[in-house]
Amino acid sequence: MAIKVAIIGAGSVGFTRKLVQDMLSVPELTDMNLALMDINERNLDLVVQLILRDIKANNLPTQVLATTDRRAALEGADYVVNTTRIGGLEAFQLDVDIPLKYGVDQCVADTLCAGGIMYGQRNIPQILAFCKDIREVAKSDALFLNYANPNAMNTWAANHYGGVQTLGLCHGVYGGHHQIAQVIELLINDGKEPGSAGYKQVTTKDVDITAAGINHQTWYIKVLYDGEDWTGRLLEGFERHPEYSKTEKVRIDMLRRFGYYSTESNGHLSEYVPWYRKRPDEINNWIDLSSWINGETGGYLRVCVEGRNWFRTEAPKMVQEEPTMYTYDTRSHEHGSWIIEARETGRIYRGHFNVVNHDCIPNLPADAIVEVPGYVDKTGVNIPRVGPLPLGCAAVCNASISVQRLAVEAAVHGDVTLLKQAMMMDPLTGAVCDPYEISQMTDEMLVAQAQWLPQYADEIPKAKARLASEKPLGTRTWKGAARLETKA
């Protein structure tokens, strides 16, 4: 019997179209029922046009439902994929700009720090609403695949409060894996030019990695190449690499001091710890502006706004381009299609997933969401025991887990006290701001984002009253230490 896959937030033309291509490249999945749901009809219509055209060109039997009705999309679903951004770019702008008034300079602001915490407050009520609908109208064993950030917080809420089996999915492990392969290639060739006699190429297929930690702070604790563990030589390789020595300064410094390379980009990692963005005049020492992901102030917001601008003017022209042809060997490395294939066909898939820890990493809390290796087949998702992280790596993760737990509980219960405690415990926010500034910044963000925070309805008037009675503390007017202009 054909399976049903529902995608919530399907109006992203690039991601949704590629995810559908990945799934329909698997011969056993081509007869699926595909439900595409978004609250933006214009975006959804364009995505559906492109996907229907691709399906027709590939002569597939796939049935497509396009709807703005979430429960209609979820009815009878075997798999549910979440790609939503609650509050859109309007809320995202507030996540970046309000903290800047208090001196908190973020690159991405979608996982931790002030912006990531508030993003979780907007997302989690909707995550729980999605889970309620899944329990009521989807298949009883439906699997919820969450791509939306803050990934760990969303996945935590869905598993602990939503009552739905949920995996958090992220491609960060693969990106670092690719870098590590390049660094090993540099080391083993020791100055030889590519293409010269005896030069050896190294790809991710040649390097077996084990990564463990929490989403966006996962550590490559084992790196095997040619039968040897190369973790001890990675620092030398990254310091010598002509590109990464300039673009990955934070990651290299963390490798230098903690002994293990971290999965996430330089810009992401810089805002999760207290050391690299707390003094405005030093931020540029640790980042590189050749790409937003290397640490640019509000970099991800900028590229998202530019992407929206592009979508409005250029995306409609895509219907004039040639349809995409689906082939098994052109699939992306995004986990979703591989997980569905493994569960439906029994072909084993190994990846890194965000799951409830239990005892997988014993020196991280059992209730935390950890990112660890896992296997999927017809029996389901199977997570082996990783064992304890190195002490320093565990300490970095535990600091973030405390923030995540407080933020999740605040979002579920609409608790301003817990929310402010999460902000205080956040490593970068706490390194920059004092308790009075943190409290006022949180109130300002609550009031500015009230339309997306139903759980705080009773608290918003109190926050407004506090702001009216206090001397303003967020008085900086800067755009950040390394902000670039947004292109039209």
C-alpha positions in Angstrom: 0.0 0.0 0.0 1.3 3.5 -0.9 2.7 5.5 1.9 1.8 9.1 2.6 4.3 11.8 3.3 3.2 15.3 4.6 5.5 18.3 4.5 4.5 21.2 6.8 6.0 24.5 5.5 6.3 23.2 2.0 6.5 26.7 0.4 10.3 26.7 0.3 10.9 26.1 -3.4 14.5 24.9 -3.1 14.3 22.6 0.0 10.9 21.1 -0.8 11.6 20.4 -4.4 14.9 18.8 -3.6 13.4 16.7 -0.8 10.7 15.5 -3.1 13.3 14.7 -5.8 15.3 12.7 -3.2 12.2 10.6 -2.2 10.9 10.0 -5.7 14.4 8.9 -6.8 13.8 5.7 -4.9 11.8 3.3 -7.1 9.8 1.8 -4.2 8.6 5.2 -3.1 7.3 6.6 -6.4 3.7 5.6 -5.8 3.5 7.7 -2.6 0.8 10.2 -1.7 2.5 13.5 -1.1 0.8 16.2 0.9 2.3 19.7 0.7 1.0 22.2 3.2 1.9 25.9 3.8 0.1 29.0 5.0 1.5 31.0 2.1 -0.6 30.1 -0.9 1.5 32.0 -3.4 4.7 30.1 -2.4 2.9 26.8 -2.2 1.3 27.2 -5.6 4.7 27.8 -7.3 6.3 24.8 -5.5 3.4 22.6 -6.5 3.6 23.7 -10.2 7.3 22.8 -10.3 6.8 19.4 -8.5 3.8 18.4 -10.7 5.8 19.2 -13.8 8.8 17.2 -12.6 6.6 14.2 -11.7 4.9 14.3 -15.1 8.3 14.5 -16.9 9.5 11.5 -14.9 6.3 9.6 -15.7 5.6 8.7 -12.1 2.3 7.7 -10.4 2.8 10.0 -7.4 -0.3 11.7 -6.1 0.0 15.3 -4.8 -2.3 17.1 -2.5 -1.6 20.9 -2.0 -3.4 22.5 0.9 -3.4 25.2 3.5 -5.3 22.9 5.9 -2.8 21.2 8.2 -5.1 18.4 9.4 -6.0 17.6 5.8 -2.3 17.2 5.0 -1.6 15.1 8.1 -4.6 12.8 7.8 -3.4 9.2 7.3 0.3 10.3 7.0 3.1 7.8 7.6 5.7 10.5 7.8 5.5 14.2 8.6 8.3 16.6 7.7 8.6 20.0 9.5 10.4 22.8 7.7 8.6 25.8 9.2 9.9 29.1 10.3 7.4 30.5 12.8 7.2 34.3 12.6 9.0 34.3 9.2 11.7 36.9 8.5 9.8 39.6 10.5 10.4 37.8 13.7 13.9 36.7 12.7 14.8 40.4 12.2 13.7 41.1 15.8 15.8 38.1 17.0 18.9 39.8 15.6 18.2 43.5 16.1 16.9 43.7 19.6 19.8 41.9 21.2 22.2 44.2 19.3 20.8 47.1 21.3 22.1 45.3 24.4 25.5 44.5 22.8 24.7 40.8 21.8 26.2 40.3 18.3 24.9 37.1 16.7 25.7 35.5 13.4 22.8 33.1 12.9 20.5 33.4 16.0 18.4 30.3 15.4 19.8 27.7 17.9 21.0 29.3 21.1 21.8 32.8 22.3 19.0 35.4 22.7 17.6 34.9 19.2 17.6 31.1 19.3 15.9 31.1 22.7 13.1 33.3 21.4 12.9 31.3 18.2 12.1 28.3 20.4 9.4 30.3 22.2 7.7 30.9 18.9 8.2 27.4 17.5 7.3 25.1 20.4 3.6 26.0 20.7 3.3 25.2 17.0 5.3 22.0 17.4 2.9 20.8 20.1 0.0 21.8 17.8 1.5 19.7 15.0 2.0 16.8 17.4 -1.7 17.0 18.5 -2.8 16.8 14.9 -0.4 13.9 14.2 -1.8 12.0 17.2 -5.4 12.6 16.2 -5.3 12.1 12.4 -2.0 10.6 11.2 -1.1 6.9 11.3 -0.6 5.6 14.9 3.1 4.9 14.2 3.8 8.1 12.2 7.4 9.3 12.3 7.9 13.1 12.8 11.0 14.4 11.0 11.9 17.8 12.3 14.3 20.0 10.2 13.2 23.3 11.8 15.4 25.2 14.2 16.1 25.4 17.1 16.4 21.7 16.3 17.2 20.4 19.7 14.5 22.5 21.5 11.8 21.5 18.9 12.7 17.9 19.1 12.8 18.0 22.9 9.3 19.5 23.1 7.9 17.0 20.5 9.3 13.9 22.3 8.7 14.9 25.9 5.4 16.9 25.5 4.1 16.1 22.1 3.7 12.4 22.4 5.0 11.7 18.9 8.2 9.8 17.9 10.4 12.6 16.6 13.8 12.7 15.0 15.7 16.0 14.6 17.6 16.1 11.3 20.5 18.3 10.4 23.2 18.2 7.7 25.9 19.8 9.9 27.8 16.5 10.5 28.2 15.9 6.8 29.7 19.4 6.2 32.5 18.9 8.7 33.1 15.4 7.5 33.9 16.8 4.0 36.3 19.3 5.6 38.1 16.6 7.5 38.5 14.5 4.4 40.2 17.5 2.7 42.5 18.1 5.6 43.6 14.5 5.7 44.2 14.7 1.9 46.4 17.8 2.6 48.4 16.0 5.3 49.0 12.7 3.5 50.2 14.4 0.3 52.5 16.8 2.2 53.0 19.5 -0.3 52.4 17.5 -3.5 50.3 19.2 -6.1 46.9 17.7 -7.1 47.3 15.6 -10.2 51.0 15.1 -9.7 52.6 11.6 -9.4 51.7 9.8 -6.3 49.0 12.3 -5.2 46.2 10.7 -3.3 42.7 12.0 -3.2 40.6 11.5 0.0 36.8 11.7 0.0 34.2 11.2 2.7 33.8 7.6 1.6 37.4 7.0 2.6 37.0 8.6 6.1 34.8 6.9 8.7 33.7 9.4 11.4 31.8 9.1 14.7 30.2 12.3 15.8 28.5 12.8 19.1 27.2 15.7 21.2 24.2 18.0 20.7 22.9 19.6 17.6 25.3 22.3 16.3 27.8 21.3 19.1 28.6 17.8 18.0 32.2 16.6 18.2 34.1 14.3 15.8 35.3 11.9 18.5 36.6 9.3 16.1 38.1 9.9 12.6 39.3 6.8 10.9 41.3 6.8 7.7 43.4 3.9 6.4 42.9 2.0 9.6 44.2 4.8 11.9 42.5 7.4 14.0 43.4 10.9 12.8 41.8 13.0 15.5 45.2 13.9 17.0 46.5 15.3 13.6 43.5 17.4 12.6 44.8 20.5 14.4 47.9 20.4 12.3 45.9 19.9 9.1 43.4 22.7 9.8 46.1 25.2 10.7 48.0 24.4 7.5 44.9 24.4 5.2 45.0 27.5 2.9 41.2 28.1 3.2 40.1 26.7 6.6 42.9 28.4 8.5 41.3 31.7 7.6 37.5 30.8 7.6 37.4 28.5 10.6 39.3 30.3 13.3 36.8 29.7 16.1 36.5 26.0 15.2 40.3 25.6 15.1 40.7 27.4 18.4 38.1 25.1 20.0 40.0 22.1 18.4 43.2 23.5 19.9 41.7 23.8 23.4 39.3 20.9 23.6 41.0 18.3 21.3 38.1 17.6 19.0 36.7 19.4 15.9 33.1 20.6 16.1 30.5 20.0 13.4 29.0 23.5 13.1 30.2 26.4 11.1 32.5 29.1 12.4 29.7 31.7 12.7 27.3 29.3 14.5 29.9 28.0 16.9 31.1 31.6 17.8 27.6 32.5 19.2 27.2 29.3 21.3 30.2 29.9 23.7 31.2 32.9 25.7 34.7 33.7 24.3 34.6 34.9 20.7 31.9 37.5 20.3 31.7 39.2 23.7 34.0 42.2 22.8 32.9 44.1 19.7 36.5 45.2 18.8 37.7 41.6 18.8 34.9 39.9 16.8 36.6 40.4 13.5 39.7 38.6 14.8 37.7 35.4 14.8 35.5 35.6 11.7 35.8 35.8 7.9 33.5 37.8 5.7 34.0 35.7 2.5 30.8 33.9 3.4 28.0 34.7 5.9 28.4 31.4 7.6 31.9 32.3 8.8 30.7 34.8 11.3 29.0 37.9 9.7 26.7 39.8 12.1 23.2 38.8 11.2 24.6 36.9 8.2 21.9 34.2 8.0 19.2 36.8 8.2 20.8 38.7 5.4 20.9 35.7 3.0 17.4 34.8 4.0 16.1 38.3 3.1 18.0 38.2 -0.1 16.6 34.8 -0.9 13.1 36.1 -0.3 13.8 39.0 -2.7 15.1 36.5 -5.3 12.0 34.3 -4.8 9.6 37.2 -5.5 11.3 38.2 -8.8 13.2 35.2 -10.1 11.6 32.0 -8.8 8.5 32.2 -11.0 10.8 32.0 -14.0 11.7 28.5 -12.9 8.6 27.2 -14.5 10.2 28.0 -17.9 13.2 25.8 -17.2 13.6 22.2 -18.1 12.0 19.8 -15.5 14.3 17.9 -13.1 14.9 14.3 -13.9 15.0 12.0 -10.9 17.9 9.5 -10.6 19.0 7.5 -7.5 22.6 8.7 -7.8 21.8 12.4 -7.7 20.1 12.4 -4.3 21.3 14.8 -1.7 22.7 13.9 1.7 19.7 15.2 3.6 18.6 12.4 5.9 14.8 12.4 5.2 14.6 10.4 2.1 17.2 7.9 3.3 15.3 7.3 6.5 12.0 6.7 4.7 13.7 4.4 2.2 15.3 2.4 5.0 12.0 2.0 7.0 10.0 1.0 3.9 12.5 -1.2 2.1 14.8 -2.6 4.8 17.9 -1.2 3.2 20.1 -0.1 6.2 20.8 3.6 6.5 23.5 4.9 8.8 23.3 8.6 9.7 23.5 11.0 12.7 20.2 11.9 14.3 18.9 14.1 17.1 17.2 11.8 19.7 16.4 11.7 23.4 19.6 10.7 25.1 18.5 8.1 27.7 22.0 6.5 28.3 23.6 6.9 24.9 26.0 9.5 26.2 26.1 8.9 30.0 27.8 12.1 30.9 25.1 14.2 29.3 21.6 14.4 30.9 19.2 11.5 30.1 16.4 13.9 29.0 18.5 16.0 26.7 18.4 15.7 22.9 21.7 14.4 21.6 23.1 14.1 18.1 24.5 10.7 17.7 25.1 7.9 15.1 22.0 5.7 14.4 20.8 3.0 12.0 17.4 2.8 10.3 15.8 -0.3 8.7 12.4 -2.0 8.8 12.6 -2.4 12.5 12.8 1.4 13.0 15.4 3.8 14.3 18.2 2.1 16.3 20.6 4.1 18.4 23.8 2.4 19.7 25.4 3.5 22.9 28.2 6.0 22.2 29.7 6.2 25.7 30.9 9.3 27.6 32.2 12.3 25.7 35.6 13.7 26.6 35.2 15.9 29.7 35.7 19.2 28.1 33.4 18.5 25.2 30.7 17.3 27.6 31.1 20.5 29.7 30.5 22.7 26.6 27.4 20.6 25.7 26.1 20.6 29.3 26.1 24.4 29.4 24.0 24.6 26.3 21.7 21.8 27.5 20.8 23.8 30.6 19.8 26.7 28.4 17.7 24.4 26.2 15.9 22.7 29.1 15.0 26.1 30.6 13.9 27.4 27.2 11.7 24.4 26.5 10.0 24.5 29.9 9.5 28.3 29.5 7.9 27.8 26.1 5.6 25.0 27.1 4.3 26.7 30.2 4.6 30.4 29.3 6.9 31.0 32.2 8.8 34.3 32.0 10.9 33.5 35.0 12.3 30.4 33.3 12.7 32.3 30.1 14.8 35.0 31.7 16.8 32.2 33.5 17.5 30.6 30.1 18.8 34.0 28.8 21.0 34.4 31.9 22.5 30.9 31.5 23.1 31.4 27.8 26.9 31.5 27.5 27.2 34.5 25.1 24.3 36.5 26.4 25.7 36.1 30.0 29.2 37.1 28.9 27.9 40.4 27.4 25.0 41.5 29.6 24.3 41.9 33.3 21.0 40.5 34.9 19.2 43.9 34.5 20.0 44.1 30.9 19.0 40.5 30.3 15.7 41.0 32.0 14.8 44.1 30.0 16.0 42.6 26.7 13.8 39.6 27.3 10.8 41.8 28.1 11.4 43.9 24.9 11.6 40.7 22.8 8.4 39.3 24.4 6.5 42.5 23.6 7.8 42.9 20.1 7.0 39.2 19.3 3.7 39.0 21.1 1.7 38.0 18.0 3.6 34.7 17.8 3.7 33.9 21.6 0.2 32.8 22.6 1.5 31.1 25.7 2.6 34.5 27.1 -0.7 36.3 26.6 -1.1 37.0 30.3 2.5 38.0 30.7 2.9 40.5 27.8 1.0 43.4 29.6 3.2 42.9 32.6 6.3 43.1 30.4 5.0 46.3 28.8 4.4 47.8 32.2 8.0 46.9 33.3 9.4 48.5 30.2 7.4 51.6 30.8 8.6 52.0 34.3 12.3 51.3 33.8 15.2 53.3 32.4 16.1 52.0 28.9 19.2 49.9 29.0 19.3 48.7 25.4 20.7 52.0 24.0 23.2 50.9 21.4 22.4 52.0 17.9 25.1 50.0 16.0 24.4 47.4 13.3 27.0 45.0 14.8 30.7 44.5 14.5 30.7 42.9 11.0 27.4 43.6 9.3 27.1 43.7 5.5 24.3 45.4 3.5 21.4 43.4 2.3 21.0 43.3 -1.5 17.7 44.2 -3.1 
